[in-house]
Amino acid sequence: MKSDARVVVIGGGVVGASVLYHLTKAGWKDALLIERGELTCGSTWHAAGGMHTLNGDPNVARLQQYTINLYKELEKISGQSCGLHMPGGIMLAGTRERFDWLKMAKARGRYLGMELELISADEAARVFPIIDKKHFVGALLDPIEGHVDPYGVTHAYAKAAQIGGAQVVRHTRVTDLKARGDGSWDVITEAGNVHAEHVVNAGGLWAREVGRMVGLELPILAMQHQYLITEDLPALKGQKELLTCIDFEGEIYTRQERGGVLLGTYERAGVPWSPLQTPWDFTQSLLPEDLDRIAPSLEVGFRHFPALAEAGIRKVVNGPFTFAPDGNPLVGPVRGLRNFWVACGVMAGFSQGGGVGLTLSQWMVEGDPGADVWGMDVARYGDWATLPYTNAKVRENYSRRFRIRFPNEELSAARPLRTTPVYERLQAEHAVFGDYCGLEHALWFAPSAAEATEDITFHRSNAHPHVAAECQAVREAVGLLEISNYGKFEVTGPGTKEWLSYVMANRVPKVGRIALTPMLNERGKLIGDFTLCRLAAERVFLICTYAAQEHYRRWFERHAPPPGVTVRPCAMEYVGLSLAGPRSRSLLQGLTREDLSSAAFPFLSFRRLDVGMIPALVGRISFTGDLGYEIWVTSEYQRALYDLLVGAGAEQGLKLLGGRALNTLRIEKSFGTWAREYRPIYGPYEAGLGRFVDLEKGDFVGRAAALEERDSGGALRLVSFTVDASDADASGDEPVWHDGKVVGWVTSGAYGHSVRQSLALGYIPAALAGEASGFEIEIIGERRKALRQSAAVFDPDGSRMRA
Ligand SMILES: Cc1cc2nc3c(=O)[nH]c(=O)nc-3n(C[C@H](O)[C@H](O)[C@H](O)COP(=O)(O)OP(=O)(O)OC[C@H]3O[C@@H](n4cnc5c(N)ncnc54)[C@H](O)[C@@H]3O)c2cc1C
């Protein structure tokens, strides 16, 4: 084994091998993979090898497409067969709702370029003859599905990487990692040390243990997973290979395995494996089979696939593989550790392994993943994702693998975990809560405890009239919203202004003022949106998206401030309440000696005020687009502030509102939000944020690319639509049609109660941005007429928020 390498990849499962191949392809040929056993000896060797293109996150779906399309190239380069079988796949729906879900999946597939086809139960039985069609209402066909040989794929990656210059060392365990002062690593192994500039943790079943070598507790848990293989089925003899299949109601997947069928299931009472520590002596091993545990799924399976009930079972496999709490991979650089990268938690190595390798290699070599990888960025989890939290969420996710996730559905595991001081008060007002980064926040308020449960549906739910009333209160009187679930930073010290001016695209505001600003990467794409509130010459309070806080912290490490400037995350230190609506000023004025008139405290002011007896930071701004104030206090004051505002608000018609109403109100104003309208695939001019980019202020990250985008106009445009919907609104990821062709996609949608119209925001080609008509948005399989609006549908000139 060599003693120096540019990069050491720890782990020779399908993921580590893919990372190695992609690194050499991207030009890092001095790459070394270290594997403690044989390649594939972790979770890879016993995988069923199935692959699918569908994923809840379209950006992850794109990477899955990439992976599947890669195998032929890989075979050619390596000369190693991947055992590629591409018979196509069928997804069976046993209920109307599931069929609706498939219609939505097909719709989403349209702008991903997927050729999906909806078929009836009769047709399903024709193309997939082993089912009893009476259990199904229809199905979706996907020609790009199949299965591979896990051994073949992993060795093909490794061989292709070796051809590209990489080295693979087997039977050598990495026992420790020691950081050097210059950011490089000493990789300590059983066979000596390697000095490496970069280290990749692709440790699969042992990724947690490798993480612990550097003080990192990754939110990963392995689950036991079982599949069985039947004896040969006479019906399959001489026939072309069966489609791969997912039976959602049975929670079963199948594919042909020689003359028989492989049938696997994600049982509801899934069992974690080695929840605290993965044993090092588990090599090319399996777990004892436990057919009783999957018996309920098998019973359904044998009813749905009668031919399988008659075939004997040839083999049962029970093996562990790892998951992150949301089931998507954990990829990227780790904050606080220089040159340390992860590629783990990959639960579908044969659909996702190629995309993970591509992304990580681009990130390492180019400094940027090259695509929108938010859905699998390791930075989406913070300290709150402890091991017990991960355990609860992974078990929940595993049990729901084949269940529908409705757009208004909140999951219950690991809750309540984090609550703010006003939680019980909101609960007493019958709040229906949602979970955001483990933090409870009110979604809407029911009139009574008995009604405080939301029906989960693709259509408008029982929350609809209550959300309408909350919106009405904001537009006509005053609403009170808890806003603690925003991310916050405090930047202080000499040089604060200059550093912020360099990392943000807009000008830093004057003292006492607020500025909205995008944050761009070097490619000029959106990687954040911030509210900068300048309290003093050298003290700026930053408000942002809480879920992205770790991602921002990592970025702020990369573009580190000069000595003397401190960047302090303080999200949960400052909790907040917001007042919005035409009566918000008179309400707040009654509680403070400060003059709140528009002349004295205009729109976008930010100051330290006393509200009653409570010291607060108050900004004159509201995401509702109405006159409003955001009031931030340290947490010990939040209950007193709440009581004060609610007490004083009674005579102003104050009503509590939740996140659902806020979403509607911001869409009425065409205000975008991070992870929906603002993502790293869009530029600021495309996203309508050009007015918040100050190209005149001097250099800043992404300036050259932003300038280019301003001059070219960019390829896309964020636009708003009114939609001719009936009882279901767009919620995101629906295709936008124009003149019979899919031209774009929806990023957010809701019913606009103030304007009594269904609304959607979405991206279309810039060339079409001048068109008003000819658009349609596909909602649950039906194309609905949509009119592009040239301005926000509510208060287009913004006079209300400036009043
Ligand atoms: C029963 C079953 C069926 C499955 N079916 C499918 C399927 O149909 N389709 C699909 O896409 N996925 C399937 N999977 C999941 C798939 O197996 C995983 O997604 C994939 O194997 C993950 O690969 P990995 O490289 O991340 O992890 P692993 O395969 O666990 O690889 C990690 C490697 O790192 C090595 N390692 C760890 N620590 C060290 C160290 N300190 N020093 C040196 N080496 C180290 C290990 O020895 C191991 O070889 C299935 C899994 C199971 C259990």
The ligand as an ORCA input file, in Angstrom:
! r2SCAN-3c Opt
* xyz 0 1
  C     -31.479     -7.682      1.815
  C     -31.099     -6.443      1.096
  C     -31.629     -6.162     -0.155
  C     -31.278     -4.997     -0.821
  N     -31.804     -4.752     -2.063
  C     -31.445     -3.648     -2.745
  C     -31.942     -3.411     -4.042
  O     -32.700     -4.192     -4.588
  N     -31.553     -2.284     -4.680
  C     -30.698     -1.388     -4.102
  O     -30.371     -0.371     -4.751
  N     -30.228     -1.582     -2.874
  C     -30.573     -2.681     -2.176
  N     -30.084     -2.893     -0.923
  C     -29.283     -1.828     -0.303
  C     -27.838     -1.865     -0.763
  O     -27.291     -3.048     -0.346
  C     -27.089     -0.660     -0.188
  O     -27.676      0.526     -0.678
  C     -25.636     -0.655     -0.571
  O     -25.051     -1.893     -0.350
  C     -24.856      0.393      0.197
  O     -23.515      0.312     -0.165
  P     -22.348      0.970      0.679
  O     -21.153      0.932     -0.176
  O     -22.798      2.289      1.167
  O     -22.198      0.101      1.982
  P     -21.486     -1.320      2.277
  O     -21.837     -2.328      1.234
  O     -21.797     -1.662      3.682
  O     -19.975     -0.997      2.075
  C     -19.166     -0.386      3.041
  C     -17.807     -1.029      2.957
  O     -16.919     -0.295      3.754
  C     -16.030     -1.201      4.366
  N     -15.507     -0.552      5.566
  C     -16.228      0.032      6.554
  N     -15.417      0.528      7.507
  C     -14.162      0.292      7.080
  C     -12.890      0.560      7.647
  N     -12.781      1.175      8.819
  N     -11.812      0.186      6.959
  C     -11.909     -0.408      5.754
  N     -13.097     -0.723      5.205
  C     -14.201     -0.375      5.854
  C     -16.877     -2.411      4.666
  O     -16.142     -3.578      4.845
  C     -17.786     -2.452      3.473
  O     -17.328     -3.306      2.469
  C     -30.404     -4.061     -0.226
  C     -29.865     -4.338      1.011
  C     -30.210     -5.507      1.673
  C     -29.623     -5.764      3.014
*
